[in-house]
């Protein structure tokens, strides 16, 4: 629940935790696609030449659908068959990516905003520097760990993020209160705890009663009943909980209200269908730093976090304003289009 940051990946890469800095979502928090893009392979020269009706003519749509991409014992696998298979396997995810990107592109066009290739290049350079990697090494890491090609990364991650930053169009204001809160988060004490997460209140109540009756069985109960896979495997062990950020606010408040080692929290609702139970294991020791020595880093981290918040809010607003009819899934969302039917258009219907 707290500080879940898998190793550098587009979903969480750019995040750095620990005493040195607040979690940085960076450009990677806004992934609009799952890294899957349908690509068309070129047919071998001999096959392509064989299937061209004429070197001077563009093939019709029907011909294109029948173009063979492979041949097995004389039987062809056509573009149409390949495309259908790709849509069945990955169509929803890829289509969602295209929809999200088009929403952003349309808004940029409406406002006359552009994101240049040079801006994309510079952003990638800055991100790779944060991790101490050259750009080519950063690309290799993304491809190895997240199956993201450089082209996908640029198109589906970096471009949308830069575009949304421009669309947000607001300056971030970092207050002294925010700095103090960030300092406490990074260098103040954190709560050490075990946690069980359950997906309904009835079962959560049953587990809480079992844990209260036998606190020493908490780890076993976590392994048997918790639905949170990462902590469940560790008997409910979670990263230390910060006071001001990371976990849901009510979970943080409940954690810092615990005082005695082995003490159990009540049942904490952290999401509509997620209920947590904490077992208190103590607190980490605070790390003393002169604020002046870490102020620049804290300010940079806070700025990044606030920018990402603006970006997320901007994208959510654009999605709410857009009318999207997804014919693949049969789903529609967004504003309702009012169909103004003129008398001339309606006349044929009446006839």
C-alpha positions as CSV (number, residue, x, y, z in Angstrom):
1,X,0.0,0.0,0.0
2,X,2.9,2.3,0.9
3,X,5.7,3.2,-1.6
4,X,4.9,0.4,-4.1
5,X,7.6,1.1,-6.6
6,X,8.6,-1.9,-8.7
7,X,12.0,-1.6,-10.3
8,X,12.4,1.1,-12.9
9,X,9.6,0.7,-15.3
10,X,7.3,3.1,-17.3
11,X,4.7,2.4,-14.8
12,X,6.9,3.5,-11.9
13,X,10.2,4.4,-13.4
14,X,11.2,7.9,-12.5
15,X,10.2,7.0,-9.0
16,X,12.8,7.3,-6.3
17,X,12.1,6.6,-2.7
18,X,13.9,6.6,0.6
19,X,15.4,9.4,2.6
20,X,16.9,11.1,-0.4
21,X,13.8,12.2,-2.1
22,X,10.1,12.1,-2.5
23,X,8.7,9.6,-5.0
24,X,9.2,11.0,-8.5
25,X,6.6,9.8,-11.0
26,X,8.4,11.9,-13.6
27,X,7.3,11.6,-17.2
28,X,6.6,7.9,-16.6
29,X,3.4,8.3,-14.5
30,X,1.2,9.0,-17.5
31,X,1.4,5.8,-19.4
32,X,-1.4,5.9,-21.9
33,X,-0.7,2.5,-23.4
34,X,0.5,-0.9,-22.2
35,X,3.5,-0.8,-24.4
36,X,1.8,-2.9,-27.1
37,X,1.5,-1.5,-30.6
38,X,0.5,-3.6,-33.6
39,X,3.2,-3.5,-36.2
40,X,3.2,-4.7,-39.8
41,X,6.1,-6.7,-41.0
42,X,7.3,-6.3,-44.5
43,X,6.8,-9.4,-46.6
44,X,9.9,-10.8,-48.2
45,X,10.8,-9.1,-51.4
46,X,10.0,-12.2,-53.5
47,X,6.5,-12.6,-52.1
48,X,5.8,-8.9,-52.3
49,X,6.8,-8.8,-55.9
50,X,4.8,-11.9,-56.6
51,X,1.6,-10.3,-55.1
52,X,1.8,-6.9,-56.7
53,X,-0.8,-6.5,-59.4
54,X,1.3,-3.8,-61.0
55,X,4.4,-1.9,-59.9
56,X,2.6,1.3,-61.0
57,X,-0.7,0.7,-59.1
58,X,-1.6,1.1,-55.4
59,X,-3.3,-2.1,-54.3
60,X,-7.0,-1.8,-53.4
61,X,-8.2,-2.2,-49.8
62,X,-9.5,-5.7,-50.8
63,X,-6.1,-6.6,-52.2
64,X,-4.3,-5.4,-49.1
65,X,-6.5,-7.5,-46.9
66,X,-5.6,-10.6,-48.9
67,X,-1.8,-9.8,-48.9
68,X,0.0,-12.8,-47.6
69,X,2.4,-12.4,-44.7
70,X,3.4,-16.0,-44.5
71,X,2.8,-19.2,-46.4
72,X,2.7,-22.7,-44.9
73,X,2.7,-25.6,-47.3
74,X,1.3,-23.4,-50.0
75,X,-1.5,-22.0,-47.8
76,X,-1.2,-18.2,-47.1
77,X,-1.7,-16.3,-43.8
78,X,-3.2,-13.0,-45.0
79,X,-3.0,-9.5,-43.6
80,X,-6.7,-9.9,-42.8
81,X,-6.1,-13.0,-40.7
82,X,-3.1,-11.4,-39.0
83,X,-5.0,-8.2,-38.2
84,X,-8.0,-10.1,-36.8
85,X,-5.7,-12.1,-34.5
86,X,-3.9,-9.0,-33.3
87,X,-7.2,-7.2,-32.6
88,X,-8.6,-10.2,-30.7
89,X,-5.4,-10.5,-28.6
90,X,-4.5,-6.8,-28.1
91,X,-7.1,-4.7,-29.7
92,X,-8.7,-3.2,-26.6
93,X,-5.4,-2.1,-25.1
94,X,-4.0,-0.7,-28.4
95,X,-7.3,1.0,-29.2
96,X,-7.4,2.6,-25.7
97,X,-3.9,4.0,-26.4
98,X,-5.0,5.4,-29.7
99,X,-8.1,7.0,-28.2
100,X,-6.2,8.6,-25.3
101,X,-3.5,9.9,-27.6
102,X,-6.1,11.3,-30.1
103,X,-7.9,13.1,-27.2
104,X,-4.7,14.9,-26.4
105,X,-3.8,15.6,-30.0
106,X,-7.2,17.2,-30.7
107,X,-6.9,19.5,-27.7
108,X,-3.4,20.5,-28.7
109,X,-4.7,21.3,-32.2
110,X,-7.5,23.3,-30.8
111,X,-5.1,25.4,-28.7
112,X,-2.4,25.6,-31.3
113,X,0.1,23.8,-29.1
114,X,2.9,21.5,-30.4
115,X,5.5,19.3,-29.0
116,X,8.7,19.1,-31.1
117,X,11.0,16.1,-31.6
118,X,13.7,18.2,-29.9
119,X,11.6,18.6,-26.8
120,X,11.0,14.9,-26.7
121,X,14.8,14.3,-27.1
122,X,15.6,16.7,-24.3
123,X,13.1,15.2,-21.9
124,X,14.5,11.7,-22.4
125,X,18.0,13.0,-21.8
126,X,16.9,14.6,-18.5
127,X,15.2,11.4,-17.4
128,X,18.1,9.2,-18.2
129,X,20.4,11.6,-16.3
130,X,18.3,11.1,-13.2
131,X,19.1,7.4,-13.2
132,X,22.8,8.0,-14.2
133,X,22.3,6.3,-17.5
134,X,23.1,7.3,-21.1
135,X,20.1,7.5,-23.3
136,X,20.9,4.3,-25.2
137,X,21.2,2.5,-21.9
138,X,17.9,3.9,-20.7
139,X,16.2,2.7,-23.9
140,X,17.7,-0.8,-23.4
141,X,16.5,-1.0,-19.9
142,X,13.0,0.0,-20.9
143,X,13.0,-2.5,-23.7
144,X,14.3,-5.3,-21.5
145,X,12.2,-4.7,-18.4
146,X,9.0,-3.2,-19.9
147,X,9.0,-4.4,-23.5
148,X,8.9,-0.8,-24.6
149,X,10.7,0.1,-27.8
150,X,12.2,3.6,-28.2
151,X,9.5,4.6,-30.6
152,X,6.7,3.4,-28.3
153,X,8.3,5.2,-25.4
154,X,8.6,8.4,-27.3
155,X,5.1,8.2,-28.7
156,X,3.1,6.7,-25.9
157,X,4.8,8.0,-22.8
158,X,7.0,11.1,-23.4
159,X,4.9,12.9,-26.0
160,X,1.6,12.7,-24.1
161,X,3.3,13.8,-20.9
162,X,4.9,16.9,-22.5
163,X,1.6,17.7,-24.3
164,X,-0.4,17.5,-21.1
165,X,2.1,19.7,-19.3
166,X,1.6,22.4,-21.9
167,X,-2.2,21.9,-21.8
168,X,-2.1,22.2,-18.0
169,X,-0.4,25.6,-18.5
170,X,0.0,26.3,-14.8
171,X,3.0,27.3,-12.7
172,X,3.5,25.1,-9.6
173,X,3.7,27.0,-6.3
174,X,5.7,25.3,-3.6
175,X,4.9,26.6,-0.1
176,X,6.9,26.5,3.1
177,X,4.2,24.2,4.6
178,X,4.8,21.8,1.7
179,X,8.5,21.9,2.2
180,X,8.1,21.2,6.0
181,X,5.8,18.3,5.2
182,X,8.2,16.9,2.6
183,X,11.1,17.1,5.1
184,X,9.1,15.2,7.7
185,X,8.2,12.6,5.2
186,X,11.8,12.0,4.1
187,X,13.7,12.4,7.3
188,X,11.2,12.0,10.1
189,X,10.1,8.7,11.7
190,X,8.0,6.3,9.8
191,X,5.7,3.5,11.1
192,X,6.8,-0.1,10.7
193,X,3.9,-2.5,10.4
194,X,2.5,-5.7,9.0
195,X,-0.7,-5.4,7.0
196,X,-3.6,-7.6,5.9
197,X,-5.8,-6.4,3.0
198,X,-9.2,-8.0,2.5
199,X,-11.8,-7.3,-0.2
200,X,-15.0,-7.3,1.8
201,X,-16.0,-6.1,5.2
202,X,-17.5,-9.4,6.5
203,X,-14.3,-11.3,5.9
204,X,-12.2,-8.4,7.2
205,X,-14.2,-8.5,10.4
206,X,-13.6,-12.2,10.8
207,X,-9.9,-11.9,10.2
208,X,-9.6,-8.9,12.6
209,X,-11.3,-11.0,15.3
210,X,-8.9,-13.9,14.7
211,X,-5.9,-11.5,14.8
212,X,-7.1,-9.8,18.0
213,X,-7.5,-13.2,19.7
214,X,-4.1,-14.4,18.5
215,X,-1.8,-11.5,17.6
216,X,1.1,-13.8,17.2
217,X,-0.7,-15.4,14.2
218,X,-0.9,-12.2,12.3
219,X,1.8,-13.2,9.7
220,X,0.1,-16.5,9.1
221,X,-3.2,-14.8,8.7
222,X,-1.7,-12.4,6.2
223,X,-0.2,-15.3,4.1
224,X,-3.6,-17.1,4.2
225,X,-6.0,-14.3,3.6
226,X,-4.5,-11.1,2.4
227,X,-5.3,-10.2,-1.2
228,X,-2.2,-7.9,-1.6
229,X,0.3,-10.3,-3.3
230,X,3.5,-8.5,-2.5
231,X,3.0,-8.2,1.2
232,X,1.2,-11.5,1.5
233,X,4.2,-13.4,0.4
234,X,6.2,-11.7,3.2
235,X,3.6,-12.4,5.9
236,X,2.1,-8.9,5.7
237,X,5.4,-6.9,5.8
238,X,5.1,-3.5,4.1
239,X,7.5,-0.6,3.6
240,X,7.5,1.9,6.5
241,X,4.5,4.3,6.3
242,X,5.2,8.0,5.9
243,X,3.2,10.5,7.8
244,X,2.2,12.9,5.0
245,X,2.2,11.0,1.7
246,X,2.2,7.6,0.0
247,X,-0.5,5.5,1.6
248,X,-4.2,6.7,1.8
249,X,-4.7,9.4,4.4
250,X,-6.9,7.3,6.7
251,X,-4.3,4.5,6.7
252,X,-1.5,6.9,7.6
253,X,-3.5,8.4,10.4
254,X,-4.4,5.0,11.8
255,X,-0.7,3.9,11.6
256,X,0.6,6.9,13.5
257,X,-2.1,6.5,16.1
258,X,-0.6,3.2,17.1
259,X,1.7,3.3,20.1
260,X,2.4,-0.2,21.5
261,X,4.4,-2.8,19.7
262,X,2.0,-5.6,18.5
263,X,-1.0,-3.3,18.7
264,X,-3.7,-3.8,16.1
265,X,-5.5,-1.1,14.2
266,X,-9.2,-1.3,13.6
267,X,-10.5,-2.2,10.1
268,X,-9.5,0.6,7.8
269,X,-11.3,1.1,4.5
270,X,-8.7,2.3,2.0
271,X,-10.8,1.8,-1.2
272,X,-14.4,1.0,-1.9
273,X,-13.7,-2.7,-1.8
274,X,-10.4,-2.8,0.1
275,X,-10.1,-3.1,3.9
276,X,-6.8,-3.1,5.8
277,X,-5.7,-4.2,9.2
278,X,-2.3,-3.1,10.6
279,X,-0.1,-4.6,13.3
280,X,2.3,-2.0,14.8
281,X,6.0,-2.9,14.8
282,X,7.5,0.4,16.0
283,X,9.0,3.4,14.2
284,X,12.1,4.1,12.2
285,X,14.6,6.5,13.7
286,X,14.5,10.1,12.3
287,X,17.5,11.3,10.3
288,X,18.6,14.7,11.2
289,X,19.5,17.1,8.3
290,X,19.9,20.8,8.0
291,X,17.0,21.9,5.9
292,X,19.2,24.2,4.0
293,X,21.3,21.3,2.8
294,X,18.4,19.3,1.4
295,X,16.1,22.2,0.4
296,X,17.0,22.2,-3.3
297,X,16.3,18.5,-3.7
298,X,13.1,18.7,-1.7
299,X,11.9,21.6,-3.9
300,X,12.7,19.7,-7.1
301,X,10.9,16.6,-5.9
302,X,7.9,18.6,-4.8
303,X,7.7,20.4,-8.1
304,X,7.8,17.2,-10.0
305,X,5.1,15.7,-7.9
306,X,2.8,18.8,-8.2
307,X,3.4,18.9,-12.0
308,X,2.3,15.3,-12.3
309,X,-0.8,16.1,-10.2
310,X,-1.6,18.8,-12.7
311,X,-1.0,16.6,-15.6
312,X,-3.2,13.9,-14.2
313,X,-6.0,16.4,-13.5
314,X,-5.7,17.8,-17.0
315,X,-5.9,14.4,-18.6
316,X,-8.9,13.4,-16.5
317,X,-10.7,16.6,-17.5
318,X,-10.0,16.0,-21.2
319,X,-11.4,12.5,-20.9
320,X,-14.5,13.8,-19.2
321,X,-15.1,16.4,-21.9
322,X,-14.5,14.0,-24.8
323,X,-17.2,11.9,-26.4
324,X,-15.8,8.4,-27.1
325,X,-17.7,5.7,-28.8
326,X,-15.7,2.5,-28.7
327,X,-17.1,0.2,-31.3
328,X,-14.8,-2.7,-30.4
329,X,-16.0,-2.9,-26.8
330,X,-19.5,-1.5,-27.4
331,X,-18.9,1.2,-24.8
332,X,-19.5,4.9,-24.9
333,X,-18.5,7.6,-22.4
334,X,-18.3,11.4,-22.1
335,X,-20.6,14.1,-23.0
336,X,-23.8,13.3,-24.8
337,X,-24.0,14.5,-28.4
338,X,-27.1,16.4,-29.2
339,X,-28.3,15.4,-32.7
340,X,-29.8,18.5,-34.3
341,X,-31.9,17.0,-37.0
342,X,-33.1,19.4,-39.7
343,X,-36.4,19.1,-41.5
344,X,-34.6,18.2,-44.6
345,X,-32.7,15.4,-42.9
346,X,-35.8,14.1,-41.2
347,X,-38.0,14.2,-44.3
348,X,-36.7,10.9,-45.9
349,X,-37.3,9.1,-42.6
350,X,-40.9,10.2,-42.4
351,X,-41.4,9.0,-46.0
